[in-house]
Amino acid sequence: MRTLVALMTLLAVGHGALAAGSGDRDAARAVIRRQQDAFRQDDAATAYAQAAPAIRSIFGTPELFIGMVRQAYAAVYRNRRFEFGTDEELPDGSLAQGVRIQDQDGTDWEALYTLERDADGAWRITGCRLRKAPGASA
């Protein structure tokens, strides 16, 4: 799990405006939304399929992946609110997408998803950096 956290930290960037077309933004958001919907339904296979090959190779199975998300990313796994924020195209062609989350206990979080195109041209999630929103109580 430390490897995943390190990978996600390395991929994290600041927020800005997406320079690519709205089609890229919409497609990237659709991947994140598909994974979020899969978490809500405990659909490990669909959630895992939205992850980039490098992430899938770290965990090996959908069950191990969703187990890690349940433990380390509870606010992503189950939440009251999940809304897209700002996004940015990165110099290497990947995307960063901010998400505002409120967990089941009412604590606000900020997530920064990073995505890249897979070999087939589809967007896949390469990481998610999660932190409590400024002003959120501990």
C-alpha positions as CSV (number, residue, x, y, z in Angstrom):
1,M,0.0,0.0,0.0
2,R,2.9,2.4,0.6
3,T,3.9,1.9,-3.0
4,L,0.4,3.1,-4.1
5,V,0.5,6.1,-1.8
6,A,3.9,7.0,-3.0
7,L,2.8,6.6,-6.6
8,M,-0.3,8.8,-6.0
9,T,1.8,11.4,-4.3
10,L,4.2,11.6,-7.2
11,L,1.4,12.0,-9.6
12,A,-0.4,14.7,-7.6
13,V,-0.4,18.3,-9.0
14,G,-2.1,21.6,-8.4
15,H,-5.5,22.5,-9.9
16,G,-6.0,24.6,-13.0
17,A,-8.0,24.8,-16.2
18,L,-8.1,21.9,-18.6
19,A,-6.5,22.8,-21.9
20,A,-7.7,19.8,-23.7
21,G,-11.2,19.6,-25.2
22,S,-14.3,19.0,-23.1
23,G,-14.4,15.5,-24.6
24,D,-11.3,14.5,-22.7
25,R,-12.6,16.0,-19.5
26,D,-16.0,14.3,-19.9
27,A,-14.4,10.9,-20.7
28,A,-12.0,11.2,-17.7
29,R,-14.9,12.1,-15.4
30,A,-16.9,9.2,-16.8
31,V,-14.2,6.8,-15.7
32,I,-14.1,8.2,-12.2
33,R,-17.9,8.2,-12.0
34,R,-17.9,4.5,-13.2
35,Q,-15.5,3.6,-10.5
36,Q,-17.4,5.5,-7.9
37,D,-20.6,3.7,-8.9
38,A,-18.8,0.4,-8.8
39,F,-17.7,1.1,-5.2
40,R,-21.3,1.9,-4.2
41,Q,-22.4,-1.5,-5.6
42,D,-19.4,-3.4,-4.2
43,D,-18.5,-4.3,-7.8
44,A,-14.8,-5.0,-7.4
45,A,-14.3,-6.1,-11.0
46,T,-15.7,-2.9,-12.5
47,A,-13.9,-0.6,-10.0
48,Y,-10.6,-2.4,-10.7
49,A,-11.1,-2.2,-14.5
50,Q,-11.1,1.7,-14.2
51,A,-7.5,1.6,-12.8
52,A,-4.5,1.9,-15.0
53,P,-2.4,-1.2,-15.7
54,A,0.3,-0.1,-13.3
55,I,-2.2,0.1,-10.5
56,R,-3.8,-3.2,-11.4
57,S,-0.3,-4.9,-11.4
58,I,0.3,-3.6,-7.8
59,F,-2.8,-5.3,-6.5
60,G,-3.2,-8.3,-8.9
61,T,-6.9,-8.9,-8.2
62,P,-10.1,-6.8,-8.0
63,E,-10.7,-8.1,-4.4
64,L,-7.3,-6.9,-3.1
65,F,-7.8,-3.6,-4.8
66,I,-11.2,-2.9,-3.4
67,G,-10.1,-4.1,0.0
68,M,-7.3,-1.5,0.0
69,V,-9.8,1.2,-1.0
70,R,-12.2,0.2,1.8
71,Q,-9.4,0.5,4.3
72,A,-7.3,3.5,3.1
73,Y,-9.9,5.5,1.1
74,A,-13.1,5.1,3.1
75,A,-14.3,8.5,2.0
76,V,-13.9,7.5,-1.6
77,Y,-15.5,4.1,-1.1
78,R,-18.6,5.3,0.8
79,N,-19.7,9.0,0.8
80,R,-22.6,11.3,1.1
81,R,-21.4,13.7,-1.6
82,F,-19.1,13.3,-4.6
83,E,-18.7,16.3,-6.9
84,F,-16.2,17.2,-9.6
85,G,-14.1,20.3,-9.1
86,T,-11.3,21.7,-11.3
87,D,-9.3,19.7,-13.7
88,E,-6.0,20.2,-15.6
89,E,-4.2,18.7,-18.5
90,L,-0.6,17.8,-17.5
91,P,2.4,18.4,-19.7
92,D,2.8,14.6,-20.4
93,G,-0.8,14.4,-21.7
94,S,-2.3,12.9,-18.6
95,L,-5.1,14.6,-16.6
96,A,-5.7,15.7,-13.1
97,Q,-9.3,15.9,-11.8
98,G,-10.3,17.4,-8.4
99,V,-13.2,16.0,-6.6
100,R,-15.0,17.3,-3.4
101,I,-16.2,14.5,-1.1
102,Q,-18.2,14.4,2.1
103,D,-17.7,11.1,3.9
104,Q,-20.4,9.2,5.8
105,D,-19.6,11.1,9.0
106,G,-20.0,14.5,7.4
107,T,-16.2,15.3,7.1
108,D,-15.2,17.1,3.9
109,W,-12.3,15.8,1.8
110,E,-10.5,16.8,-1.4
111,A,-9.4,14.1,-3.8
112,L,-7.1,14.6,-6.7
113,Y,-7.4,11.9,-9.3
114,T,-4.8,11.4,-12.0
115,L,-5.6,9.7,-15.3
116,E,-3.7,8.6,-18.4
117,R,-4.7,7.0,-21.7
118,D,-4.4,3.3,-21.8
119,A,-3.0,1.5,-24.9
120,D,-6.5,1.3,-26.3
121,G,-6.9,5.1,-25.9
122,A,-9.3,4.9,-23.0
123,W,-8.7,7.0,-19.8
124,R,-7.7,5.0,-16.7
125,I,-7.1,6.1,-13.2
126,T,-3.4,6.2,-12.2
127,G,-3.9,7.5,-8.6
128,C,-6.0,9.3,-6.1
129,R,-4.6,11.7,-3.5
130,L,-7.0,12.2,-0.6
131,R,-6.8,14.9,2.1
132,K,-9.1,16.5,4.5
133,A,-10.5,19.7,3.1
134,P,-9.2,22.9,4.7
135,G,-11.2,23.7,7.8
136,A,-12.4,20.1,8.2
137,S,-12.2,18.9,11.8
138,A,-9.9,16.1,12.6
